[in-house]
Amino acid sequence: MLRRTRTAKVYTEPATDDESDDMTGQQKGDSEELEEWLPNSNEGKTKVRAKPRGTDETGEKKKVTKRVAKPKEPKPKAERKPRAPRVPKVKKGKTNTKPQTEDAVLPKPELQQHVAVKEERLSINLSSNNAGEIPEECPSSSQHFPKVKKEEPNDSFTFDEPAQKKQKTTNSAQGRPIKLKSGNPCVEDLQMNWDPIQVLAEKSGVEQWVCANIVQLFQEENTIPFMVRYRKELINHMDADAVRDVQLTLEELRSVAKKSRSVSQTLKKEGVLTSELEMALKNCTTADEIDHVYAPYKKGSKLSKARRAKELGLEPVALALLQEPQKLDLQSSIQPDTKGLSTLDEVATGVQEILADMIAKDKETLTYVQSLCDRSSVTIHSSVSKTALKEQQPQQGNQKSKPKDIAKFSLYTDFTCDVQRIQHHQTLAINRGENLKILTVKVNIPDRVKNDFCRWCINVRWRPQGFARPELMAILKNSVEESFKRFIVPFLSRGYRTKLTVSAEKESIAMFVRNLRQRLLMCPVRGRVIMGVDPGFHHGCKIAILSPTSQILHTDVAYLHGPAKHKEAEKLRHLMFKHSCQTIVIGNGKACRETEAFFTDLIKQHFFKPIDVSYCITDEAGASIYSVSPEAVKEMPDMDPNLRSAVSIGRRVQDPLAELIKIDPKHIGIGTYQHDVSQSLLRAALDGVVQECVSFVGVDINICSETLMRHIAGLNAGRARSIMEWKEKNGPFLNREQLKLVKGLGPKSFQQCAGFIRINPETVRSSVCSGVNEELPLKQTAEKKKVKGSGSTSNQFNPLDQTCIHPESYSIALRFLSQIGGSLDQIGSAALRQSIESSVKSRGLDVLAKSLDTTPETLQLTVDGLTQPPGFDIRQDFEQADFKREIVSMNDLHDGMVVTGRVTNTALFGAFVDIGVGRSGLIPKRFITPDKLPVDQRQRSLALGPGERVEVRVINVDLQRNRITLDLIRILR
């Protein structure tokens, strides 16, 4: 509560009765979304301090040391006793060369005694000994680093709640802090008045030492897959999504710093850059704050009223109203021949505009009004726009115009929701309607906020330092109200809209990323001859028969829905007998249901006997686009594009990862609102997920395609091409060390990619037996080694090259094997697994790691690599395509019926499930509750995703609209 002193000129206004004073617990929890607005120092307090010595009339001070302010809870007070003048303390040998200025333009010492608040700047001098400094590198953070915050497991997932702002790290604190090198461009290039590491930690919700490590690792050009697998102890066991969020936040801070410098240079060229304005720009931590500061000075915009008043010389008058109101005489400023000063009203209006501009740009004022909003119920409202209504009226009889579009947004034609409770998909839908000029969107700020804000400004922050006559108080009151209406409300509205949009875009992209990851990591169907079918009516069904290694055995076109379908069936049976094909893969495009019914009838009639035939439906999204792409032309040059689609459909089941990476992720048919989010962020996130999936699965360097290879961490299109050229010239790679001999593959690239590349001895032998001269590669390797001048490279196969163990840990693996009495030829065997488990159980992983002079994380990865069988694939734990022999339709469904299905796509409002009736049903988000999810999937990032098998109950079947509503019962495993 604000304590108000009874004075003759205290402005008060009653608050509205319908506004509650307290916010609910849910609102308090949700208010964390806006915590970047909370003040970092002296929150809500006014410090009384006299003007220090050495301050001139412009407000510039002598060089003093920047100090770190300690954050406090906001407790605004109306009046405090003045302190004696305080002289800034200066540390020996460490002074700051940058002048410190006030955020508000309040240059007079008398005014500073009551209302000036000094913002203590955070130093980014990494060599100084301040609170944001990262300690020296040490063996264990648990002993040498300040206590790490413990995180509780997050088991409170529901689709109904907004996503958590903070990325939770695990409760293990194994990371080792890295001391940032001086001269690190990641940090010093920002040149802002805040500590980048501290702000990064606040915005991402990750501990400071972890943020410092991540920044350092990115500066050293490490990739996310490499960091997540081989540098776990440095990033506190964060997953790839969490590390990517930190990376995106870091990029945002860099862009803010870049924009701040750009605006400063622009203002400097125009000759309007002052020290106060420059400091205000350097204090900004978001692009919206920069836009707010820069708005009055933008080129092309009209000169603001405040700037025109300043040019007329009214700024000293406005300052005098705050500092010495008892001596102010507005009559003396009247100049009858000057426009804007000819009357007393014009002078008062000019003073009012200057004060309104000062109030709107004051950092403490903005912080206070934001805190008021956080404690109030701010809502967002959408309604039909006037433009849409006008276009609708003359075209009422035309069903093809606007009325249909407005109907799509029927849920939002009169929609109101609290900004802290609105769902992400609702935000994106409102934005889409606004972009189409169908909806009008407005942020409503309660009247109570305005009333409390005006009282605080007039009685506390901008209170005159002396007796002010009623006419002067009226000017101040009008200035506050004008500032709130014209500047602060639009600023707050833009801020809320931006934060809601950014949050919704991030969640939409995160959903897209999860869907793509689960689609790419679906378990491959190995060891089967497959018939891929691209269904069609008039142009026939395109057929492609593929070998177990995805080689094309036969292609053809079959007209399964014409008068000669019996003849075509005989042709298909002959092909399946000839190639021993038992599996049919049908694309889910046009004519899918008819093609499925055709094969189902044949299977029921035992038409393919003695072959036991089954089929599955797979998503063919993107197959047509891929069939005409340069990669498809290069891979299948003499084949009709329609037949290429059938090949792609079949390969999607044989090896989903290898086939789907050939297609732009946006065309795979997963995710929602992909056209309403930032395309650059979406592209970067999807590319990162593809790289993670390819890297974590691992690739056999001697048989993988160039397209697959370029997605390995540390490689790109050029390096992948160089590797292929080296293989063509020298034969198969015999070990990982030979990668160092490839042109363009330096030490850093080798470090990043080596752990994800496999050397399988069987593929090496098959390559040699297929006609490659084994002696030639060895000779050429030796010659290339001399030219490159690298260290000795053996031509012998190393069993560790077929594991996930990184070459930098080979010595650890050998010493560990020596300790337990194992050998390299036992890798993956049951005997070695039993020996390792016994040793770890008896001595403990930490003790073993210490004896080997390594970290427990590295030793655990070594244990995994030694115990996994040769050819181990992490995708074997993921779901496989469903194969069936019969068909059902929507007419067979009824309310309450329990069926099983597979998730095909997830959205921000629910999950789509294929239950085998030709139309996916929707599980609304309200039915996806924690009690129905396994414990390890109750976090938002691990919720339902494509490929998961679920048991559902039919709630409603709408045959007219072709919709099925389902309720989740459980996830099948």
N, C-alpha and C positions, 0 to 999 in steps of 0.2 A: 504493500500500500504506500501511496505517496503522502508524505507529511507536508501539509501546506501551512504556511505562515499567514496569519491574518494581516493583510495590508490593504491599503485603499484601492490598489489597482490589480487585484487578482482576478484573472479570467476563469470563470467556471461555467460549465454547461452540463445539464443533466444527461446521464446516459439513458439509452432506451431500455425499457423494461423487459423487452422480449429477448435480450441478449444475456446469456448466462455468464457468470463470472468465472466459473471453473470449467475446465475441459475434462472430458472423460479420460479414463486410462488408455483407451484405444488411441485417442487423439495424441496423448502424450507420447505413446510409443511411436506413432506415425510421424510425429514432429521431428524425429531424427532425420527424416528425408531432407529437412531444411536447415540442418545444423551448421552448414557453412556460413549461415547468416549470423550465428551467435558470435558475439564479440570475443576476440582473443585476449584482450587485456582491458582491465578496468571496466568490466561490463556494466553498463547502466549507471555508473557512478560519475560524478563530476568531481574533479580534483581541483582544489583551490590552491593556486600557486601564483606568486607574483612573477613578473617578468624578470628573468635572470639578467645579470649584467652582461654587457656586450651585445645587446639586442638593439638593432637600429630600427628606424621607423618603418622599414619595409617588412619587418617581421623576421628577418634572417638572423640567425644566431651564430655564435662562435662554434668552432668544431668541437663536438663533444662525443663521448663514447656512446654508441647505441647499446641499450640494455634490453634484456628480454623481460617482457611483462608476464606476470603470473595471472592466468585466467581466474576470475572470481564469478560468483553467482550474481546476476543482475539485481541490485537493490537500489534503485533510483531514489534519491533523497531530494527534497525540495530546497533545503538550505543547510549549509554547514558553516561552521566557524572558519574564518580565513586563517591560513597558516602564514608563518613567517616566510619571507623569500628564501628559496632553496637554490643553492648553487650546484650545478651538475658536477658529479664526481668524474674525474678523468683518471683512467688507468695508466700506469707508467708504461711508456713505450708503445701504447696502442691507442691511437686516436683515429677517429673516423673523418675522412676528408670530405664527406658529403654533408651539406648543411641540413639541419633539421628545421622543418617548418610546421606550422599548425595545419591540420586538415581543414578546419573552417577558417575563413578569411577574417580573422579577428586580431588586427595588429596592435590595438591599444592595450597598455598594461592594466588599466582599470578594469576593462572587460575580462581580461584573463584571470583576474582574481576570483571570479565567481563561475564563469561558464567555460573557460578554455580547458580542454582535455588533451593532454599530450599523449600521442600514440607512440609507444615505445617500439622501435623498429627491431626486427629480428635480423641479426647479422648473419650473412652467408659466407663469412670468412671461415673456411674450414680449418685453417691452421690455428684459429683462436680457441680458447678454452671456454666455450659456452655450452648451454644446455643442449643444443642441437648437435653437438659434435659426436662423431662415432669413435669409440675407443680403439685402442691399438688391437691388431689382430691377435687373437689368443686361442688356445686349444678348445675351450668350452665356454659357451655363453653362460652356463649355469653358475660358473664360479667367478667370471670376470666382468660380465655385463650386468647392468641394472636388471632388477627383477622383471621377468617377462610376464605380461598379462596372461592369465589362464582363461581359456575359452571353454565354455560348456558345450556339449554336443547339441546341435540344433535339431530337435525332433518335433518342431512345431510347424511342420509344413502343411499348408492348405492352399488351394488355388484361390480361395476367397480373400486371402490377405495379400497386401502389396509385398513385393519382393523386398528382402532386407537390403538396406543400403550398404552395410559393411560386409566384406568378404571375411568369413571366419577362417582363421587358420587353426590347425590342430593344436591340441593341448601339449604336444611335445615341443620342447624348446631345445632342439639339438643344434640349431644353427650357430655358426661362428661369425661374429660381426667382422666386416671388412672395413678397414679404414680407407675412406675415399682419398684418392690421390689428389694432391693439390694440383690445380690446373686441369681438373676434370671438366671438360666442356659441357657435360650433361647438366652440371649444376651452375657453374659460374657464368655460362652464357645467358642465363635467365636475367641477371642484373635487375632483380626486383628487391623490394624491401621486406620480403619474407623468405624464410628458410624453405627451400624446395622440398627437402626430405620431410620436414615436419608437416608441411601442407599436403604432400603426397600421402603421408600416413593418415592424416585426418580425413582426407577425401576418400581414400580406399579402405579405411578401417583396418589396415595392417600395421603391425608393430614397426616402429621407426627403424630398428636395426635390420629387419627383413627388407624394408623398402630400400635402405642403403645398399644392402647386398644385391638386390635385384637391379638397381640402377647401375651398380658397378659391373654386374655380369652382362647387362645389355651394352654397356660401354665397351666391354671387351669382345663384343660381337658374338655372344653366345646365343643360340637359338632356344626357344621355349622347350621343345622336346628334350634337348640335351640337359637343360637346367632341371627339368622335372625328374628325369631318370638318374642323372649322374651328379647332380649338385643338390640333393634333397636337404642335406644338413644346412645349406646356406639359405634356403628359401623356406625353412620351417615346414617342410613336407606339404607345401601348397600344391594344388593340382593345376593343370594347364589353364583352365578357365580363370582361376584366381590370379595367376601370374599375368595373363593377358589383360585382365581388368586393371591391374597396376600399370601395365605398359600403356594402355589407353589413357589412363589418368595422367601419366607422365607426359604423354603427347599433348593432352589438353593444356597442361601447365606450360609446356613449351610454346604452344600456339598463343596462349594468353600473353606470355612474355614478348613474343615476336610482335603481336598486335600492339602491345603497349609501346614498344620501341618505334614501330611504324607511325603510330599516332603522334608520338613525341616529335619525331622528325618532321612530320607534316606541319604540326603547329609551330615548330621552330622556323620552318621556311616562311610561314605566314606571319611570323613576328608576334605571335600571341602567346607563346609559351612562357609561363612564369614558373618560378621555383615551386609555388604552391600547387600549380596545375601538374607539374612534372611529378611531384611527390604523390599527388592523388592518383595519377596513372600507375605509378610503381606500387601503390598499395593494393591495386585491383587484383583479385584472384580468379575472376571470371570474365568472359567476354561481355556479358551484360553490364557489368560494372564499368568497363571501359567505354561501352557505347553510351552509358548514362553521362559519364564525365565529358565525353567528346561531342555529344549531340549539339550543344549550342554553337560549336565552332565548325561544324561540317560545312564543306564547300557546297555552294548551290542552295543552301537553306537560307531563309531570311534571317537578317540580323536579329538576335533575340532582343526582347524588350529590355532585359537587364543590361545587355551590352550597350544598347542605345542610351540608356539612362547613365551608364558609367561614362560614356563619351561626352555627355552633357555636364559631367563633373559632380554628379550627385552621390558618388560613392562615399566621400567623407561625411556627407550629411546622414547617410544610412548608418555609418559606423558611429556617428555621434549620437544617434537615437539610442543605441545600445550602451554606449560608454558614458556619455554626459548628457542625458536627456534634459536635465534641468537648465542647461545652458543653450539648448538648441532653439533656434528661431528659424522656422521655415520661410518666413516672409523675406528674409535676407537673400534667399536663393532665387527669388522671382526675377525673371528678365523678360519684360513685356515683348521685346522684339525677337525672342528666341522660341522656336516651336518646341514644346515640351517643358518649357520653364515659364510660360507667359502667365500662368495663373497658379494659385495655391493648390488647386486640385491636381494640376499636371505635375507639380513638384511632388506632392504626396503620392501620386501614382508611380512616379519614377523611383522614389525611395522604396515604395512597396514592392516593385518588381525586383530591385536589387536584393532586398531582404529575402524575398521568396526564393530567388536563385541561390543565395548563400545557404538557406535552410535545406534546400533540396540536395545540395552537394556536400553537406556535412556528414562525415562518416558516423559519428556517434548518433546523430539524429536518425539516419537510415537504419542503424543497428537497433535503436530503440523501437522504431515503428515496426520493424520486422519481428521483434520479440512480442510486441502487442498482437500482431497477426498470428503468431504461433500459439498464443493463448486464446485465440478466438476462432470462430467457425467461419473460415473463408470458403466460399463455394464457387463452383464454375457452372455456368448456365448456357445451354445451347437452345436455339430456336430457329425456325425457318426464316431465311433471309428475305428481305424485301424483293431482291432481284429474282429469287425463285418464285415468289408469289406473283410477281408481275408477268413472268414468262409463262406461268401456268394459266392465267386467266384467258388470254385469247386463244389458247390451244386446248380447251377443255375436251373437245371432241376427238382430239388426236391422241391416241393411246401410245404413240411411239415417242412422245417427247417427255417433258419434265416430270409429269405426275409419277411416272414409273421410277424415276431417279429419287424423287422425294420419298416414295414409298420404301425405298431401300434404307432410308434413315428415319423410319417412323419411330424408332426407339429414342431418337435424339431430337425430335421436333419440339419437345418441351421437357428438357432433361436438366436436372439440378443435382449436384453431388458435392460433398465436401472434398476439397482438394487433397486432403490427407487420406481419403478413403476410395477415391476413384480408381477403377481398375485400368490396367495398362491397355487392354484392347478397347476400352471405352475412349481413352485419350486418343488413340490412333484413329478410331472411327470418327470422332469429332473433328480431328484435324483434316481427315479426308473430306468430310462434308463441307468444311470451311474452305478448303482449296478448290472444291467444285462450285463454290458460291451458292451452295444449297442451305448451309447453316450459318448462323451468326453466333459467335461465342463471346462470352463476357465473364470476367472474374468479379465477383461481388465481395466487397470488403465491408464488414459490419459498421454501422454508424458509431458503435461504441469505440472502435479503434480511432476514428476521427476525433471524437470528444476527448478521449484520454490523451491522444497525441497533442491536440491543441492546448490542453491544460498544462501538459508537461513542458511544451516549448515555451509558453508564455511565463510560467511560474518557475521554471528550472533552467533549462538550457539557454534560452534566448531572453532571459529576464533582464530588463534595463538596469544599469548600475546606478540608480538614483531615482528620484521622483520624476515620473513621466506624466505629463498632463493627459487628460482624457483623449484629446485628438491624436496624440502620439500613440497611446495604447490602442486606439482604433486602427491606426496604420499597421501596428505590429500584429494585431489580431487578424486583419485582412491579409497580411503577408503570409501568416501561417496557414490560413485557410486556402489562400490561392496556391501556395506551394504544395499543399496536400492534394488539392484537386487537379492541378495542371501538371505537376511533376512527379509527385511521390506515388499516387495511385497508378498512373501508367507504368512507372518503373516497377512497382510491385506486381502488377498484372503481367508484364513481360517476363518478370522473374519466375512467377508461378507457371506460366505457360511453357517457358523454356525448360524448367526443371521437370515438369510433368512429361513433356515430349522427350527429353533426353532419357529419362528413366524408362518410359515406355519403349523407346527405340532399343535401348540396351536389353530390356527383357525380351523383346521380339527377336532380336539378333541372337540372344542366348538360347531361346527356344529353337530357332533355326539351327544353331550350332549343335544342340543336343540331338535334334532329329537327324541331322546329317551324320553325326558321329555314329549313332546307332545303326543307321542305314549302311554306312561304309563297313562297319565291323560285324555285319551279319555273317554267320558261319558259312563258309563256302561248301558247296556240294561236290565232293571229290570222287573220282573213280567211276563216274557214270558217263555213258554216251547220252547226249541230250538233244532233243529236237526243239529248236526255238521256232515259235509260230507268231508271226505278226498278222493278226486277223484283219479281214477285209471282206467286203461284199462284191462289188462289181469288178474290182481289179484282183480279186482272189486273195487267198492267204499265202503269205510268203513263208517258205519253209527253209530252215537251215539245220543240218545235222552236224553236231560238233563232237569231237573225240574227247576223252577224259582230260586231255591237256589243252583243250580249247582250239584244236586245229579244225579247220573247215573240211568236212568229209563230203558234203553234198548240199546243193541249194536248188530250190525249185519253187514253182508257184502252183498251188492247188486250189481249185474252185469248189470249196466245200459246201457252198450254199446255193448252187445252181442245179439244173436238172441232171447233171452228170456226177452228182456227189458220190454215188455208189462206185463208179469207176475210179474216182479220186481216192476213195477209201481203200480200194484194192492197191492202188499205187503206194499209198502210205504204208500199208501193211508190208508190202514187198521191201520198201526202204528200211523199215524197222527190223525186219528179219535179217536183211543184208548186213546192217551195221550193229545188230544186237542192241537196239535202243529200247529202253524201258521207261524213259522219263520224258514227258512233254511239258514245255514251258510256254504258256500262252500270255501274250501281252494284254493289258487291261484296257486297250483302246476300243475304237469302234468295232462292232461285231464280236466283241469278246464273249458276251453271254451266249450268242448263237454258236460260236465255235466251241465253247465249253460244253454246251448241250450236245453238239455233234460227237465229240470225243467221249462224253459220258455214256451216250447210247451205245457206242461201239464197245466200250469197256463192259457194260452190263450184258451185252450179247456175247461176251468172251470172243470178240472178233480177232484179237491179237494173240489168242492162245496158241502155243504154250507160254508166250511172254507175258509176264505180270506187269501190265502198264499202269502207271499213275501219272497224274498231271498236277500242275500248280499254276496259279495266276501270279504274275509279277508286274510291278509298275513299269510301264514303258515310257514314262515321261522323259523327254530329252532324246529318245532314240532316233527320231526323225531328224532332229537338229544335228546330232552326231553323224548321221549317215551321209550328210553332204559337207561335213567339215574337212579341212585339209588333212587332219590326222587319219580320218577314215579313208580318204582317197589314197593316202600314202600306204596305209596298211592293207587295203583291199582295192588295188587300182583298177582292175578289170571287172568289177562287180557292180551290178545295178544298185543304186542307193536304197531301193525298197528291200532288197535282199540283205543289205548291210544292217538294216534295222532288225531283221530276224536273227542275225548273228549276234548283235548286241543284246537282244532280249535273252537269248540262251546263255550268253556269257555272264549276264548279271546274276544268274543263279550259281554258275560254276565258281566264279570268283568275283563277288560284288565289288570289292575294293579296287581290283585291277581294272574293271570295266567302267565303274562310275567316275573314276578320276579323270576319264577322258572327256567328261561332260561338264559344262559350266554348272556349278552347284545350284544356281538359281533356277535351272531348268529341270532339276531332278523331281520337283513336285512336292517339296516339303516346306513346312513353315507357313506363316501367315503375315500379311501386311508387308511383304518384302519390298513392294514398290513405294511404301510410305515411310521407309526408314532411310537413314544416310547410306547411300550406295557405297561410299568409300569405306565406311566402317564395316558394312556387311561383307564387302569383297575381302577386306583384310582378315576378318574373323573366319570366313569360310576357307580361305587359303591356309590360314593357320591350322584349322581343324584337319584339313586334308593332309597337311604335312605331319601333324601329330599321329594320325591314324596310320599313314604309310610307315612312319619311323617306328612307332611302337610295335607294329606287326612285324617289321623287318622284311628285307627283300634279299633274295638270292641274286647276287650281282651278275652271275653268269647266265641267267635265263630271263631276267626281268626286262620289260620293255623300256625304251628311252623315256616314254611318257611317265611311267611309274617312277623311274629313277630320279627324274627332275624334282619330284616332291619330297625326296629324302632331306632331312635337316642338314644344312651345310652345302647342299648341291643346288644347282639351278640348271636352266636349259643348256647353257654353254658347257658347264662341267659335265653334265650327263652326256652331251654329244662327244666330248673328249674321251670319256670312259668307253663309249661304244666304239669309237675309232681305235682306241688302244686295244680293245678286245678283237676287233677285226684284223688288226695288224699282228698282234702278239699271241692271240689265243686266249683261253680262259684264265681268270685270276686264280692263282694257287693259294694266296693268303692275303690278308688285309694290308700287309706292309707294301705290297706291290701297288696299292692305290697311290702311294707317294710318288710313283714314277709317272703318273698321268700328268700331262701338261695342263697347267692352270689349277691344279689341286694342291694348294699350299698347306702348311702345317695347321692353320686354323680350320680350314675346310675339312682336312683329314680328322682333326679332333672331333668336329661336330658330327660327321657322318659315319665314322668307323664303327661305332657301337651298334648302328642300325643296319649294317650291311652283313650279310651272311655268306660264307664260303662253304658250300655243300660238296663234299668229296664225290658224291654220286653224279652230280651235274658236271663236275670237272671231268670225270672219267667218260661220261657220255659225250661231252664235247670233243674230247681227244679221239674217242673211237669213231666219231662221225666223219673223220677225215682230216682233222687238224694235226699238223706235224708237231709232236711234243718237243722236239729238240729246238725247233725254230724259236718258240717263245723264250726259251731260256737264254739263247744266244742274244736275241734282241733285247731282252731285259737287261742283260749284263752290259750291252753297249749303251743303253739308255741310262743306266745307273752311272756309268762313267761320265756321260755328258752332264747329267744333273748334279753329280757330285754329292749325292745324299749318302747317308750311312749305309752300312751293309744290309742288304735285303735278301733274305733267304728265299729259296725256291721250293721249300718243303711245305707241305700242308700242316697247319697248326690246328689241332682239334678245338681250341678255344675260339677259333674264328667262326664256328657255327653256333655260338652262344651269344647271349646278350651282354656278356662281360666286355668292358671297354679295354682296348689294348693298353691303356695307362694302368690298368689293374691286373695285368697278366702276372706280374711278379708276385702280387698278393695271392692270386689264385694258386700259383705254383707252391708258394710257401705254406699255404693252408693245406693243400694236398699232401705236402711233405709231413705236416704235423699229424694228420690223421692216417697216414700210410696209404693214400690213394695214388692213382696215376691218371694221366690224361686219357688213356684208352678206355677208362671206366666211366667217362662222362655220360650221365643219363641212366646209368645202370641201377638196378635195385640195391646191389651191394654197396655202391658208393653212397646212395641216398641214405641207407640205414646207418652207415658209418658217420656221415655228416650229422644226421639227426641225433645220434648218440653223443657226439662230441659237443654239439651246441647245447643239448639238454644237460649234460654233466657240468660243463664249464661256464656256459652262458655266453651270449653273443657279445656282450660288452667286454668281457674278459678276453675273449678270443681276438676281438678287434684291437684291443690294446696291445696284446702280444704280437700282433702283426703290424703294429704302427699304422693303423688305418681307422676309419670311422665305422660305427656299427651299420650305417646305411650302405657303405661300399661293400662291407663284408656280406650283408644280407643279399645284395644284388649278385655277389659272387656265388653265394650258396644257391640262389635261384638258378643261375646259369649252369652250375655243375650238376644240379639234380634234375633239371628239365630234360626230357628225352630228345634225341635229335629230331629236327623238324617240328619242334613244338610251335604251336600257333595259338596266340592269345584269343583268337576268334572262336576257338572250339567251345568256349564257355558261353558264347552268344547264341541267339536263336537262329534256326535254319528255316528255309522256306517250308510251308505246309503243303504236303502232297495229299491228294484225295482222289476218290473214284466215283463220287456221286454229287448231285447238285440239289440245292433247295432254293426256294424263292421267297419273296416277301409275303406271299399269300399263306405260307406255312407257319408264319410267326403269329404269336398271340401274346397279349399282355400277361406278364408274370412268367413267361417261358425263360428258362435258364439255358444259355448257350455259351460256347467258347469261341474265341476269335483272336485275332492278332491286330495290334495297334498299327495303323498305317501312317498316321500323322498326328501331331499334337499342336494345339493352338493355345493362345492365351485364355480362351474361354472353355476349353475342354479337349477331349481326345477322340479321334475317329478310329473306329474298330471295324475291321472286315470280319463279318460273321458268316461269309459264304453265300450271301443271297444276291450278290451283284451290286449292292449298295451299302456303303459304309454307314454304320450307326454312330451316333454322337453320345459320348458320356459327358454331360455338362460338368463344369468344374465343381459345382456344389455337391456332386456325388463322389468326388475324389477326396476322401478324408483320410487322416493319418491312420485310423484304425484298420483301413483296408489296404494299406501299403506295408511292405516289409520294413523293418527298422532301418535298414541301410538305404531306403529310398524315400525317406520322409523329408529330405531336404529338397528344395525347389530344383536344384541342379541335377537331382537323381530321380525325378518323378517319372511318370509314364513316358515312353518314347517308342519310336517305330521299331517293330519287330518283337515286342514283348507279347507273350500269350496271356490272355486274361479270361476270367470267367465273369459273365455279365448277365443281368436280368433285363428282359425287355419290358420297358415301362409303357411305351406308346408306339404304335405303328400308324403312320399317316400315309395311306396309299395315294391319296389325291396329290399331296405335295411331295411324295416319294421320300419321306423322312422317317428315321427310326431313332427313338430315344432310348438310351440304355442306362443301367445303373451298375456301377462297378461292384463286384462281389469280392474278388481277390485276384492277385497276380499268380499265375501258374509258373512253377519252376520245376 
